[in-house]
Amino acid sequence: MFKKFSRLFMIKTPLEAYLIIYALALGAVERGSIYLTQYPGFGGKLLFLACTGAVFMAGGKILDCLKHEKRLQEHPETVF
């Protein structure tokens, strides 16, 4: 039962990954806009870029992990 429940939180397809990345980006832009109002000037812009940059790094990692898992399913004997 726990295994079935845990599968709900696994990213299995690229579509799911893109939806999660989109949700992360929405949250990052919202947080960044709050930073722009709280810290006007260069500091706010830097924090905004940090929020959006984190989404790019996380999104790339999610997509790379999907590709890696697909390779492991096709060739289980090969370790990359």
N, C-alpha and C positions, 0 to 999 in steps of 0.2 A: 504494500500500500504506500509506504514511504517513497519507494522508487518511482511509482506512478506520479506521485505528487511532486517529486523533485524534477521530473521531466518537463513539467510546466514552465520551469525557470531556465531551461536550456535553449540556447539559440541554435536552431537547426538549419535554417535557410537564409540565403542572402536578403530576402525580403524582410524577414524578422530583424536582421541586423540593421538594415537601413531604417526601419521604423524606430528601433531603439536609438540609433545615432541621431535621427531627426528629433526625438524627444529630448535627448541630451543637449542638442543644439538649441532647442527652444528654451530650455532651462538656463543654459549658459548665457544666451542673449538677454534673457530677463534679468539674471543676476548682474550681468555686465552693465545693463542700463541703470540699475540701482547704483552700481559703483560710479557711473558717470554723474549721477545727481549728488551722491554723497561726497565724492572727491572730484570737484571740477578741475579741469586742466589736464596736465600731462599724466599725473598719477592715476586719474580715473580712466584715461585712455589705455594706460599700461595694464591696469587690472582687467579692463574689458578684453584686451588682446590675450591676456593670460587665460581668461575663461573660455574664449573661443578656441584658443590654441590647444587647450586640454581636450576639447571635443575632437579635434583633428587627430590627436595622438591616440585617444581611446578608440575612435572609429577605425583608424588604421589597424590597431591591434586586434579589434574584433574581427575585421575582415580577413586579416592574416591568419587568425586562429581557425576560422571556418575553412580556409584553403588547406591549412595543415591537417585538420581533422579529415577532410575529404581525401587527401593523399594517404593518410594512414589507413583509411578504410579500403582504398584501392590496392595498396601495397603494405600489408601489415608487417611483413618481415623486414622492411627497410626503415631504418631510423634516420631521420634527417637532422 
